[in-house]
Amino acid sequence: MGATGRAWMPGCERGSLNKNAMDILAASLSRAGLEQLTQIDNPELQIFLAKYIELCQPSKVYVVSDDIGDWNYVRQAAMRNHEEAQVKLKNHTVHFDAYGDQGRDKKNTRYLVEDPNYLEPELNQMDRKTGLEEIHSLMKGIMAGKELYICFFSLGPVDSKYAIPCVQLTDSAYVAHSENLLYRTGYNLFVRKGQKARFFRLVHSQGRTSEGGLGLRVCSDLDKRRVYIDLKDETVFSVNTQYGGNSIGMKKLAMRLAINRACSEDWLTEHMFIMSVSARYGRKVYLTGAFPSMCGKTSTTMVPGESILGDDIAFLRNAGDCVRAVNVEKGMFGVIHGINPKDDELQWKALKDPNNEVIFSNVLVKPDGDVYWDGMDKEIPEKGINHSGLWQKGKKDAEGKDIPVSHKNARFSISLANLENVDIRLEDPVGVKIRGMIYGGRDSDTWVPVEEAFDWVHGIITKGASLESETTAATLGQSGVMVFNPMSNLDFLSVPVGTYVQKNLEFGAKCQNPPRIFSVNYFLKDTESDRYLNSKTDKHIWLKWIANRVHGDADAVSTPTGMIPTYGDLKELFKEVAGREYPQEDYVRQFSFWSQSHLSKIDRLLVLYRDRVKNTPPILFEVMEQQKARIEKLRNEKGNVVSPFEL
């Protein structure tokens, strides 16, 4: 049944408004759908749903509960609506985004705020009233002739104080299906919480579509693509886009809302993995880690013999005597480029298992129906169908550039439960005790492979708030440029950078035993040969040292910037973990202290925090100046380059 034409009256009193909302819902939903919604005692939810049903005017509305039958309906709709297509293996489907809709749209992703000076210019804000008027005009009637899916989710384990209820409105069965793989269903959470539910709101429409490869429907109006985040009403709007980073509202879009809420409630929402590493004497150590894109974040969580609890977003809370964390998600929306049986055995096995439900996006579908992606360690097919339509070797884009066999940002969606190394405490409602926090970036000449901060304040400021990462020629056309990315979270901050740093400092100060803070760098290079000084497998040794260190089972050498491993500890770990010798000359090359590059880094950051960052805590300047003085003292005494054996 179509939506009613009754006018929406935002000025009405709450009681009449709710009655009006129920009238709209009754006219728009099936009897079963209406009964499902009335099980949730939350007038605010009813008003929200009615408002956007009236605005978007879907021809049909389907309420998705936690029931498997409802989710089977969504999966079938993704096929029926030509948003996904079956590929060779059972339970595997493929989805294509429009050719120009292959990544997060930073330009058109904006915070809607009432104070024009609230955020730094880089965080892309606009006037709330203007933004709401624009997005509502774009959404008016946008779902005509389509089916709207009302989906309920939980950020974090459902039976947990971490859980944030979320309601997603979307006319894309692909988006709903993806979220079902990535997030815990939350209909029963809404029922249980009723009027106490403080929920996030997410509204998405793919807009007008046209036919792409395999007959799949892709977005047509990319010039009208918008992703707006209303911080006041905790609402995300996403229109005229299908790419998961723009349309799967539960992911980085809801994360922006969660950062804002966390900063007002003294907990943290972080762009971090959670994993466990086995330490000496059978101890199991849980670690979190924040890494910018292409810096080894996922590969760190997948090192052999350890377990993954999450690869992307974490909620952290102060438990008094320690910090505990949960994975916001239950699945992985991962970059598929380079996954092969040699380098990523566990992910490869999960993606090639026909019993696992997998959605592939923007890969190549071969003539035999199997999928292919760049870097899968097999011969590139001669032809197939990908995000550009019919594809064959040598196909060019409008600018005459080769179109790759699969997009460099091609993805997969899969539940973590399908990975052999998933941690048994994924659904633990109390979270896991975090003993160490790691910050890592792509740095060719400054940070050593692994280092521990002196304390929480020193770590947050000189590791987290000082995180930079070099660009690569493959992505931006110019390599070696250091990009400022505090806590690897700059793209998603919904509070001023200085406020965010201050909240991190306060969080640890209120905990009796905050996690120890470490930095890692897998990309240190030899200055003469320009070759990496770390091998791909070395990251496991750095993790083992961290795990031992938090229990006092590893020694350290003090430097002006923190504590580094002793040669003896690393020599033993290389033999134990990697089965190979660790020559002294490798240790010297990897852990020598280069004063000038550290001083240059501090000078860059001081300018940033003085000139561009709002609300920078004064202690940041104090800690950085103290570190600068220690470095200058060492340089004056022992020269610019100092062997770790001389520290």
C-alpha positions in Angstrom: 0.0 0.0 0.0 1.4 3.4 -0.9 2.2 6.1 1.7 -0.6 8.4 2.7 -0.7 11.9 1.3 -1.4 13.5 4.7 0.7 16.6 5.2 3.5 16.5 7.8 3.0 19.1 10.4 6.2 19.8 12.4 4.6 22.4 14.6 2.0 20.2 16.2 2.1 19.2 19.8 3.8 15.9 20.6 0.5 14.0 21.3 -1.3 15.0 18.0 2.0 14.5 16.2 2.2 10.9 17.4 -1.4 10.3 16.4 -0.6 11.7 12.9 2.5 9.5 12.8 0.5 6.4 13.6 -2.0 7.3 10.9 0.8 7.5 8.3 2.3 4.2 9.5 -1.1 2.5 9.4 -1.6 3.6 5.8 1.9 2.6 4.7 2.5 -0.7 6.3 1.1 -4.2 6.1 -0.8 -5.5 9.1 2.2 -7.6 10.1 4.6 -4.7 9.7 2.4 -2.4 11.8 2.1 -5.0 14.5 5.9 -5.3 14.6 6.3 -1.5 15.1 3.6 -1.3 17.7 5.6 -3.8 19.8 8.2 -1.0 20.2 6.9 1.5 22.8 8.7 4.5 21.4 6.7 7.5 20.1 9.9 9.2 19.0 10.7 6.3 16.7 7.2 6.3 15.3 7.4 10.0 14.5 10.8 9.6 12.8 9.6 6.7 10.7 6.4 8.5 9.7 8.2 11.6 8.7 10.6 10.0 6.3 8.0 7.6 4.8 5.9 10.7 4.1 8.9 12.6 2.6 10.4 9.8 0.5 7.0 8.3 -0.6 8.0 4.6 -1.0 5.4 2.4 -2.8 5.9 -0.3 -0.2 7.4 -0.6 3.3 8.9 -3.7 4.8 9.7 -3.9 8.5 12.7 -6.2 9.2 12.7 -7.8 12.6 15.4 -10.1 14.0 13.6 -13.0 12.5 15.6 -15.1 9.9 12.6 -15.1 7.6 12.7 -11.3 7.4 16.3 -11.3 6.5 15.8 -14.0 3.9 13.2 -11.7 2.3 15.9 -8.9 2.2 18.5 -11.3 0.6 15.9 -12.3 -2.0 15.0 -8.7 -2.6 18.6 -7.8 -3.4 18.5 -10.4 -6.2 15.0 -9.5 -7.3 15.8 -5.8 -7.4 19.0 -6.5 -9.4 21.3 -5.1 -6.8 23.2 -8.4 -6.3 23.8 -11.3 -8.7 24.6 -14.9 -7.9 28.2 -16.0 -8.8 29.7 -19.5 -9.1 29.8 -20.5 -5.5 26.7 -21.0 -3.4 26.0 -18.2 -0.9 28.2 -15.8 -2.8 26.9 -12.8 -4.6 28.4 -9.8 -6.4 27.4 -6.1 -6.3 28.6 -3.3 -8.6 28.7 0.3 -7.7 28.4 3.0 -10.4 31.7 3.7 -12.2 32.1 7.0 -10.3 30.8 5.7 -7.0 33.7 3.6 -5.8 34.8 5.2 -2.6 33.9 7.5 0.3 32.8 10.9 -1.0 34.7 13.3 1.2 33.7 16.4 -0.7 30.0 15.9 -0.2 30.1 14.4 3.3 29.3 17.2 5.7 28.4 17.8 9.3 25.3 19.8 9.9 26.0 22.3 12.7 24.5 25.5 14.1 27.8 27.1 15.0 29.8 27.9 11.8 33.1 27.9 13.8 32.5 24.6 15.6 34.9 22.4 13.6 38.2 22.8 11.7 37.6 23.6 8.0 39.1 20.2 7.1 36.2 18.5 8.8 33.7 19.9 6.3 30.7 21.4 8.1 27.8 23.4 6.9 24.8 25.3 8.3 22.4 22.8 9.8 19.2 24.6 8.6 20.6 25.0 5.0 21.8 21.4 4.9 18.5 19.9 6.2 16.5 22.0 3.6 18.8 20.7 0.8 18.8 17.0 1.8 15.0 17.0 2.4 14.5 18.5 -1.1 16.6 15.8 -2.6 14.8 13.1 -0.7 11.3 14.3 -1.5 9.6 11.4 -3.4 13.0 9.7 -4.0 11.6 6.3 -3.1 8.6 6.4 -5.4 8.1 3.0 -7.0 10.5 1.4 -4.6 10.4 -0.6 -1.4 11.6 0.9 1.8 13.3 -1.5 4.3 13.1 -0.5 8.0 16.0 -2.3 9.7 17.0 -2.4 13.4 20.6 -2.9 14.6 22.8 -2.6 17.6 26.3 -1.1 17.6 28.1 -3.3 20.0 26.9 -6.6 21.6 23.2 -6.4 22.2 23.1 -7.4 25.9 25.7 -4.9 26.8 26.0 -1.4 28.2 28.0 -0.6 25.1 25.0 -1.2 22.8 23.6 1.7 20.8 20.3 1.0 19.1 20.1 2.1 15.5 17.3 2.3 12.9 18.2 2.2 9.2 15.8 3.3 6.5 16.9 2.3 3.0 15.5 1.5 -0.4 18.6 -0.6 -1.1 18.3 -4.3 -0.2 22.1 -4.5 -0.8 22.7 -2.0 1.9 20.4 -3.8 4.3 21.9 -7.2 3.4 25.4 -5.9 4.0 24.5 -4.5 7.3 23.0 -7.9 8.3 26.4 -9.5 7.7 28.3 -6.7 9.5 26.1 -5.8 12.5 24.0 -7.4 15.2 20.3 -7.2 14.6 18.5 -4.9 17.1 14.8 -5.2 16.8 14.4 -7.0 20.1 16.8 -4.4 21.7 14.3 -1.7 20.6 11.4 -3.7 22.0 13.2 -4.2 25.3 14.4 -0.6 25.7 11.1 1.0 24.6 11.1 4.7 25.4 14.5 4.5 27.0 16.2 3.8 23.7 18.5 6.6 22.7 18.9 5.6 19.1 20.8 6.7 16.0 18.8 7.4 12.9 20.0 6.5 9.4 18.2 7.4 6.2 19.5 6.2 2.8 18.3 6.1 -0.8 20.2 5.1 -3.8 18.0 7.4 -5.9 17.5 6.9 -9.6 19.3 3.9 -11.1 20.3 2.6 -14.5 21.5 -0.8 -15.8 25.2 -1.7 -15.3 27.2 -4.9 -15.7 25.3 -8.2 -15.3 22.1 -6.1 -15.5 22.7 -4.8 -11.9 21.2 -1.4 -11.1 23.7 1.4 -10.4 23.2 5.0 -9.3 22.5 7.5 -12.0 22.5 10.9 -10.2 26.0 11.0 -8.7 26.1 14.8 -9.1 23.4 14.9 -6.5 25.3 12.5 -4.1 25.1 13.8 -0.5 26.1 12.4 2.8 25.0 14.7 5.7 25.4 14.0 9.4 23.1 16.0 11.7 24.9 16.0 15.1 22.0 17.6 16.9 19.4 14.9 16.1 22.0 12.1 15.7 20.8 11.4 12.1 22.7 10.4 9.0 21.3 11.2 5.5 22.8 9.5 2.4 21.4 9.8 -1.1 22.2 9.0 -4.7 25.0 6.6 -3.7 25.5 2.8 -3.3 29.1 2.5 -2.3 29.2 0.9 1.2 31.3 3.7 2.8 28.7 6.2 1.8 25.5 4.1 2.2 26.1 1.5 4.9 25.1 4.0 7.6 26.0 1.7 10.5 29.7 1.9 9.6 31.8 5.1 9.5 28.7 7.4 9.3 27.3 6.1 12.6 30.8 6.1 13.9 30.8 9.9 13.6 27.7 10.1 15.7 29.2 7.8 18.3 32.4 9.9 18.5 30.3 12.9 19.3 28.2 11.1 21.9 31.3 9.4 23.5 33.0 12.8 23.9 30.0 14.0 25.9 29.8 10.9 28.1 33.5 10.2 28.9 34.1 7.1 26.8 35.9 6.6 23.4 34.8 5.6 19.9 38.0 4.7 18.1 39.1 3.7 14.6 40.8 0.6 16.1 41.1 -3.1 15.6 40.9 -5.4 18.7 42.9 -8.6 18.7 44.5 -11.0 21.2 48.1 -12.0 21.2 49.5 -14.9 23.3 52.3 -13.9 25.6 54.7 -15.8 27.8 53.4 -18.3 30.4 50.2 -18.8 28.4 48.9 -15.3 29.0 46.3 -13.9 26.5 46.7 -10.2 25.9 44.1 -8.0 24.2 45.4 -5.1 22.2 43.8 -2.3 20.1 45.4 -0.6 17.2 44.8 2.5 15.0 46.4 2.5 11.6 45.5 4.7 8.5 44.6 3.1 5.3 47.2 0.9 3.6 49.4 0.7 6.8 48.9 -2.9 7.8 45.8 -2.7 10.0 44.0 -5.8 8.8 47.1 -7.8 8.2 48.1 -7.2 11.8 44.9 -8.7 13.1 45.5 -11.8 10.8 49.0 -12.8 11.9 49.1 -16.6 12.3 48.4 -18.1 15.7 46.7 -15.0 17.1 43.0 -14.1 17.1 40.9 -11.2 15.8 38.0 -9.7 17.7 37.5 -6.7 15.3 39.3 -5.0 12.4 37.9 -1.5 12.3 35.9 0.2 15.1 36.0 -0.1 18.9 34.0 1.3 21.8 36.3 1.7 24.9 35.0 2.3 28.4 36.7 2.9 31.8 36.0 0.0 34.0 37.7 1.6 37.0 40.7 -0.6 37.4 41.2 -1.1 33.6 39.9 -0.2 30.1 37.5 -2.6 28.4 36.5 -2.6 24.7 34.0 -4.3 22.4 33.9 -4.6 18.6 31.1 -2.3 17.3 30.6 -4.7 14.5 30.3 -8.5 14.0 31.6 -8.6 10.4 34.2 -7.3 8.0 33.8 -4.9 5.1 37.3 -5.5 3.8 39.5 -4.4 0.9 40.0 -7.5 -1.2 42.9 -6.3 -3.2 46.0 -8.5 -2.7 44.2 -11.3 -0.7 45.7 -14.6 -1.8 46.4 -18.0 -0.3 50.1 -17.2 0.3 49.8 -13.9 2.1 46.3 -14.1 3.6 45.5 -17.7 4.1 42.8 -17.2 6.7 40.9 -14.6 4.7 41.4 -16.5 1.5 39.9 -19.7 3.0 36.9 -17.8 4.3 36.2 -16.1 1.0 36.5 -19.3 -1.0 34.2 -21.4 1.2 30.8 -21.8 -0.5 29.2 -22.3 2.9 30.0 -18.8 4.0 27.7 -15.9 3.0 29.8 -13.3 1.1 29.0 -10.2 -0.9 31.8 -9.2 -3.3 31.7 -5.6 -4.7 33.5 -4.3 -7.7 35.5 -7.4 -8.5 35.5 -9.1 -11.9 33.0 -11.9 -12.8 34.6 -14.3 -15.2 32.6 -16.0 -18.0 32.4 -19.2 -15.9 30.7 -17.2 -13.1 33.7 -17.2 -10.7 35.1 -14.0 -9.3 38.6 -12.5 -9.7 40.3 -9.7 -8.0 43.7 -8.0 -8.3 46.5 -9.7 -6.4 44.8 -13.1 -5.9 48.0 -14.8 -7.2 46.4 -16.2 -10.3 46.6 -15.4 -14.0 44.5 -12.4 -15.0 41.5 -13.4 -17.1 41.3 -12.2 -20.7 37.7 -10.8 -20.2 34.7 -10.7 -17.9 32.3 -8.2 -16.4 33.3 -5.7 -13.7 32.3 -2.2 -12.4 33.0 -0.7 -15.9 30.7 -3.2 -17.6 32.1 -5.7 -20.2 35.8 -5.8 -19.6 38.8 -7.2 -21.5 42.5 -6.7 -21.1 43.5 -3.2 -22.4 40.2 -1.6 -21.8 40.6 2.2 -21.3 38.6 4.8 -19.5 37.5 8.2 -20.8 41.0 9.6 -20.1 42.8 6.8 -21.9 44.0 5.0 -18.7 43.8 1.3 -18.3 40.8 0.1 -16.4 42.0 -2.5 -13.8 40.5 -6.0 -13.7 39.0 -5.1 -10.4 38.7 -1.8 -8.6 41.6 -1.0 -6.2 38.9 -0.4 -3.6 37.0 -3.6 -4.4 35.5 -5.0 -1.2 33.9 -8.0 0.5 31.3 -8.3 3.3 31.5 -11.3 5.5 30.7 -12.2 9.1 33.7 -12.6 11.4 32.3 -15.9 12.7 33.4 -17.3 9.3 37.0 -16.7 10.1 39.0 -19.6 11.7 40.9 -17.1 13.9 37.8 -15.2 15.3 38.2 -14.6 19.1 35.8 -16.5 21.4 34.9 -13.3 23.2 33.5 -11.5 20.2 30.0 -11.3 21.8 31.2 -10.8 25.4 28.8 -8.1 26.8 31.4 -6.8 29.4 34.1 -6.4 26.7 37.7 -7.5 26.9 40.4 -6.0 29.1 42.8 -3.9 26.9 46.4 -4.0 28.0 48.0 -2.2 25.1 47.0 0.4 22.5 49.0 0.7 19.3 49.3 3.6 16.8 50.9 2.9 13.4 51.5 4.7 10.2 53.6 4.7 7.0 56.8 6.3 8.0 60.1 5.8 6.0 62.6 7.7 8.2 61.4 8.5 11.8 59.5 6.0 13.9 61.3 2.7 14.8 59.5 -0.6 14.2 58.1 -0.7 17.8 58.3 1.6 20.8 56.5 2.1 24.1 55.5 5.5 25.4 56.6 6.6 28.8 53.1 6.9 30.2 49.5 7.5 29.0 49.8 11.3 28.5 53.1 10.9 26.6 51.6 8.2 24.5 48.4 10.0 23.6 50.3 13.1 22.6 53.5 11.7 20.9 52.0 8.6 19.4 48.3 9.1 18.9 48.0 12.8 18.4 51.3 12.8 16.5 50.3 10.1 14.0 51.2 10.9 10.4 51.4 8.7 7.4 53.1 9.0 4.0 51.0 9.1 0.8 51.8 6.6 -1.9 52.1 7.2 -5.6 49.5 4.6 -6.3 46.8 6.5 -4.6 47.6 10.2 -4.8 50.2 10.6 -7.5 52.8 12.0 -5.2 54.7 9.8 -2.7 56.4 10.6 0.6 54.1 13.4 1.7 53.3 13.2 5.4 49.6 13.5 6.1 48.4 14.4 9.6 45.9 11.9 11.0 45.6 12.0 14.8 44.6 8.6 16.2 43.9 7.6 12.5 40.6 9.2 13.1 40.7 12.6 11.4 38.3 11.7 8.6 35.6 10.7 11.1 36.0 13.3 13.9 32.7 15.1 14.8 34.3 17.2 17.5 37.2 19.7 17.2 40.6 17.9 17.0 41.9 19.5 20.2 38.7 18.5 22.1 39.2 15.0 20.9 42.8 14.9 22.1 41.7 16.3 25.5 39.0 13.7 25.9 41.6 10.9 25.2 43.9 12.4 27.9 41.0 12.6 30.4 39.9 9.1 29.6 43.2 7.5 30.7 43.6 9.9 33.7 40.4 8.5 35.2 41.5 4.9 34.9 43.6 3.2 37.7 45.5 1.1 35.2 45.2 2.5 31.6 46.6 0.5 28.8 50.2 1.0 27.8 50.6 2.9 24.6 52.9 1.8 21.7 53.8 2.9 18.2 54.7 0.6 15.3 56.1 1.3 11.9 56.3 -1.4 9.2 57.6 0.9 6.6 61.0 2.1 7.8 63.5 2.3 5.0 67.3 2.1 4.5 68.4 5.6 3.5 70.9 4.3 0.9 69.0 1.5 -0.8 65.4 2.8 -0.2 64.5 -0.8 0.8 62.2 -1.6 3.7 64.0 -2.7 6.9 61.0 -4.8 8.1 59.8 -8.0 6.4 56.1 -8.7 6.2 56.3 -11.3 8.9 58.2 -9.1 11.4 55.0 -7.5 12.7 54.4 -10.7 14.6 57.6 -10.2 16.6 56.7 -6.6 17.4 53.3 -7.8 18.7 54.8 -10.5 20.8 57.2 -8.0 22.4 54.3 -5.7 23.2 52.3 -8.6 24.7 55.3 -9.6 26.9 56.1 -6.0 27.8 52.6 -5.2 29.3 53.2 -8.0 31.8 56.7 -7.0 32.6 58.2 -10.0 30.8 60.4 -8.0 28.4 63.1 -5.4 29.0 63.5 -2.1 27.2 66.0 0.6 26.4 65.1 4.2 27.1 65.3 6.7 24.2 64.3 10.4 24.1 60.9 9.3 22.5 60.1 6.2 24.5 61.2 2.6 25.2 62.5 0.2 22.6 63.2 -3.5 22.8 66.6 -4.9 23.8 68.5 -6.8 21.3 68.5 -9.9 23.5 64.7 -10.0 23.7 64.2 -9.6 20.0 66.9 -12.2 19.1 65.0 -14.7 21.3 61.6 -13.8 19.8 62.9 -14.0 16.2 64.1 -17.5 16.9 61.0 -18.5 18.7 58.3 -17.0 16.5 60.0 -16.8 13.0 62.5 -19.6 13.3 65.4 -17.5 12.1 68.3 -15.5 13.4 68.2 -11.8 14.1 71.7 -10.3 13.3 72.9 -7.3 15.4 73.3 -5.3 12.2 69.5 -5.6 11.6 68.8 -4.4 15.1 71.1 -1.4 14.6 69.6 -0.4 11.3 66.0 -0.7 12.6 66.4 0.9 16.0 69.0 3.6 15.6 67.8 7.0 16.7 67.7 9.7 14.0 67.5 13.0 15.8 66.9 15.3 12.9 63.9 13.5 11.5 62.3 13.5 14.9 62.9 17.2 15.4 61.4 17.9 11.9 58.3 15.9 12.8 57.9 17.8 16.1 58.2 21.2 14.3 55.6 20.2 11.7 53.2 19.1 14.4 53.7 22.2 16.6 52.8 24.4 13.6 49.6 22.3 13.0 48.5 22.4 16.6 49.1 26.1 17.0 47.7 27.3 13.7 45.1 24.9 12.5 43.7 22.9 15.4 40.9 24.2 17.6 41.1 23.8 21.4 44.5 22.3 21.6 45.2 21.3 25.2 48.2 23.3 26.6 49.8 20.1 27.9 50.4 19.0 24.3 52.8 21.8 23.7 54.5 21.1 27.1 55.0 17.4 26.3 56.3 18.0 22.8 58.7 20.7 23.9 60.1 18.4 26.6 60.6 15.7 24.0 62.3 18.2 21.7 64.7 19.1 24.5 65.6 15.4 25.1 66.3 14.9 21.4 68.4 18.0 21.1 70.4 16.9 24.2 71.1 13.5 22.7 72.1 15.0 19.4 74.5 17.5 21.0 76.1 14.6 23.0 76.3 11.8 20.5 75.4 13.2 17.0 72.5 12.9 14.7 72.4 9.1 14.4 72.8 7.0 17.5 73.0 3.2 17.7 70.6 1.6 20.1 73.6 0.1 21.9 74.8 3.6 22.7 71.4 4.8 24.2 
